[in-house]
Amino acid sequence: MSAADRPVAERLWLMFRHDMADYQGGLPSRDATYHSDRLNAALADDDWAAYLFTSGDHPVGFAFVRALSGPARVLNSFFVVRGARRSGIGMTAVRDVISRHPGPWEIAFQDANTTAVSFWRRVATELAGQAWTEERRPVPHRPGVPPDVWISFTV
């Protein structure tokens, strides 16, 4: 993602955070934005990579990958706009992102997000066969939030 894509990423980030409020809670700030530390890191930190997804000339989502130099890459944030969901764009995008960073991967999602549960299990099976694991981990600094589900595999 280029610096010129930042305004688009910021608007998509608002949609993503709004959707995630169904599963993680949280209200927007007084200026109607959500905290954007992950967005800022994805666009500025050398250990992160940011990808913008398009359909024709329409922005339809993004992925932020962190820990590029770590033992496992982490798909930190992944989003596809509602109008593009169930079209194959998400699966195509995630395949592309993961193929750019071969090695161990970890992806977190919430049990309550049944669409994400199905999608990420399908991704893991498609990319790693049966060689993937799933575990629940507490959300750091958020004791009142249900644990995240983490899928791990290597490509």
Secondary structure, DSSP 8 states (H G I E B T S, - for coil): --GGGHHHHHHHHHHHHHHHHHHH-----TTS----HHHHHHHH-TT-EEEEEEETTEEEEEEEEE-TTSSSEEEEEEEE-GGGTTTTHHHHHHHHHHHTS-SEEEEEEETT-HHHHHHHHHHHHHHHTT-EEEEEE--TT-TTS--EEEEEEE-
